[in-house]
């Protein structure tokens, strides 16, 4: 599979390279395989490429938490998602089992991962994402705009819904 990768932590943008040698990901039962149409690098990708103490990546690493694309395959437990749907995703991958997750505070999950940070990201032809993270893109919505919204969505959600306790009505 074709992907943008980096092989080690480096301050230089020259650390990125394109390869055709990444393995094709396969979705688990609760995941979807998405063919990426657009991906967007952001500040997080720069920080991850540079690295920090305690960040333990498997190299080569694929960056990008911001993307959109078309579902091409789903696991057995990934309903109601279907191939052909256009999606983006919440890049925060929460465990569903810790105390925070069980009370609905997924942004405080003690086992959380972030697409493109601690797990391989979407700067590739395909990405696997938990079905619970998918967000359908409405027909006619600009796909480039959809690709650029994922990571900032997490910040906005936390600010408005969690910290601000915004509710309907």
C-alpha positions as CSV (number, residue, x, y, z in Angstrom):
1,X,0.0,0.0,0.0
2,X,1.2,3.5,-0.8
3,X,1.7,5.8,2.2
4,X,3.6,8.8,3.6
5,X,5.8,7.6,6.4
6,X,8.8,8.5,8.6
7,X,11.4,6.1,9.9
8,X,12.6,7.9,13.0
9,X,12.0,11.0,15.0
10,X,13.5,14.1,13.3
11,X,13.0,17.8,13.3
12,X,13.2,18.0,9.5
13,X,10.3,17.8,7.1
14,X,12.8,15.8,5.0
15,X,12.0,12.9,7.3
16,X,8.8,12.2,5.4
17,X,8.9,9.9,2.4
18,X,6.5,8.1,0.2
19,X,6.6,4.3,0.0
20,X,4.6,1.6,-1.8
21,X,5.7,-1.1,0.7
22,X,3.3,-0.6,3.6
23,X,1.1,-3.7,4.3
24,X,-2.6,-3.4,3.5
25,X,-4.6,-3.0,6.8
26,X,-7.5,-5.3,7.4
27,X,-10.5,-4.4,9.6
28,X,-11.2,-6.3,12.8
29,X,-14.8,-7.2,13.6
30,X,-15.6,-3.8,15.0
31,X,-13.7,-1.7,12.4
32,X,-14.0,-0.4,8.9
33,X,-11.5,-0.1,6.1
34,X,-11.6,3.3,4.5
35,X,-10.0,4.3,1.1
36,X,-8.6,7.7,1.9
37,X,-9.7,10.5,-0.5
38,X,-8.1,13.4,1.4
39,X,-5.8,13.6,4.4
40,X,-4.4,16.7,6.1
41,X,-1.3,17.2,8.1
42,X,-1.6,19.4,11.2
43,X,0.5,20.5,14.1
44,X,0.1,17.2,15.9
45,X,1.8,15.4,13.0
46,X,4.8,17.8,13.3
47,X,5.1,17.0,17.1
48,X,4.8,13.3,16.5
49,X,7.5,13.4,13.8
50,X,9.8,15.3,16.1
51,X,9.0,12.9,19.0
52,X,9.0,13.4,22.8
53,X,9.9,11.5,25.9
54,X,7.7,8.5,26.3
55,X,6.3,8.4,22.8
56,X,6.9,4.8,21.7
57,X,6.1,4.4,18.0
58,X,6.5,1.5,15.7
59,X,8.5,2.6,12.7
60,X,7.9,3.2,9.9
61,X,5.0,5.4,11.1
62,X,2.1,6.8,9.1
63,X,1.0,10.2,10.2
64,X,-2.4,12.0,10.0
65,X,-5.4,12.0,12.1
66,X,-7.4,14.2,9.7
67,X,-8.9,12.5,6.7
68,X,-12.0,11.5,4.8
69,X,-12.8,8.7,2.4
70,X,-15.0,5.9,1.3
71,X,-15.7,2.7,3.3
72,X,-14.6,-0.3,1.3
73,X,-15.0,-3.1,3.9
74,X,-16.5,-3.5,7.3
75,X,-16.0,-6.1,10.1
76,X,-18.8,-8.4,11.2
77,X,-19.7,-6.1,14.1
78,X,-19.4,-2.8,12.3
79,X,-23.0,-2.2,11.5
80,X,-24.7,0.0,10.5
81,X,-21.8,1.1,8.3
82,X,-21.7,-0.2,4.7
83,X,-19.2,0.0,1.9
84,X,-19.7,3.0,-0.3
85,X,-20.4,5.5,2.6
86,X,-18.3,8.6,2.7
87,X,-16.9,9.2,6.2
88,X,-14.5,10.9,8.4
89,X,-13.7,9.9,12.0
90,X,-13.2,11.1,15.5
91,X,-9.4,10.4,15.7
92,X,-9.6,9.6,19.5
93,X,-9.6,5.9,19.9
94,X,-11.1,5.1,23.3
95,X,-11.1,1.7,25.0
96,X,-14.9,1.4,26.0
97,X,-13.9,-0.4,29.2
98,X,-12.2,2.0,31.7
99,X,-14.2,4.0,34.2
100,X,-14.1,7.2,32.1
101,X,-15.4,5.4,29.0
102,X,-18.2,3.6,31.0
103,X,-19.5,7.0,32.2
104,X,-19.3,8.5,28.7
105,X,-16.2,10.6,29.2
106,X,-14.3,9.1,26.3
107,X,-11.9,12.1,26.0
108,X,-10.6,11.0,29.5
109,X,-10.0,7.4,28.6
110,X,-6.9,6.1,30.4
111,X,-6.1,3.7,27.5
112,X,-6.8,6.2,24.6
113,X,-4.9,6.3,21.4
114,X,-4.9,8.9,18.7
115,X,-5.0,8.1,15.0
116,X,-1.7,9.3,13.5
117,X,-0.1,9.6,17.0
118,X,0.1,6.3,18.8
119,X,-1.4,4.3,16.0
120,X,-0.7,4.5,12.3
121,X,-2.6,7.3,10.7
122,X,-4.5,8.2,7.5
123,X,-1.7,9.6,5.2
124,X,-2.1,6.4,3.1
125,X,-4.3,4.8,0.5
126,X,-6.3,3.0,3.2
127,X,-6.8,3.3,7.0
128,X,-8.6,1.1,9.5
129,X,-10.8,2.9,12.0
130,X,-13.1,1.6,14.8
131,X,-16.7,1.8,13.5
132,X,-17.7,3.7,16.7
133,X,-15.5,6.5,15.5
134,X,-16.9,7.0,12.1
135,X,-18.9,10.1,11.1
136,X,-20.9,10.1,7.9
137,X,-20.2,13.0,5.5
138,X,-23.5,14.4,4.1
139,X,-23.9,14.2,0.3
140,X,-22.6,17.4,-1.3
141,X,-20.4,18.4,1.6
142,X,-16.9,19.4,0.4
143,X,-14.6,16.5,1.1
144,X,-11.5,18.6,1.5
145,X,-13.2,20.5,4.3
146,X,-14.4,17.2,5.8
147,X,-10.8,15.9,5.9
148,X,-9.5,19.0,7.8
149,X,-12.0,18.8,10.6
150,X,-11.3,15.6,12.6
151,X,-8.7,16.6,15.2
152,X,-10.1,20.1,15.9
153,X,-13.5,18.4,16.3
154,X,-12.2,16.6,19.4
155,X,-11.1,19.9,21.0
156,X,-14.4,21.6,20.1
157,X,-16.4,18.6,21.5
158,X,-14.5,18.7,24.8
159,X,-14.9,22.4,25.1
160,X,-18.6,22.6,24.3
161,X,-20.0,19.3,25.5
162,X,-17.8,18.2,28.3
163,X,-16.3,21.3,29.9
164,X,-19.2,23.6,28.8
165,X,-21.9,21.1,29.4
166,X,-23.8,22.2,26.3
167,X,-27.1,20.3,25.9
168,X,-30.0,20.4,23.5
169,X,-32.8,22.8,24.3
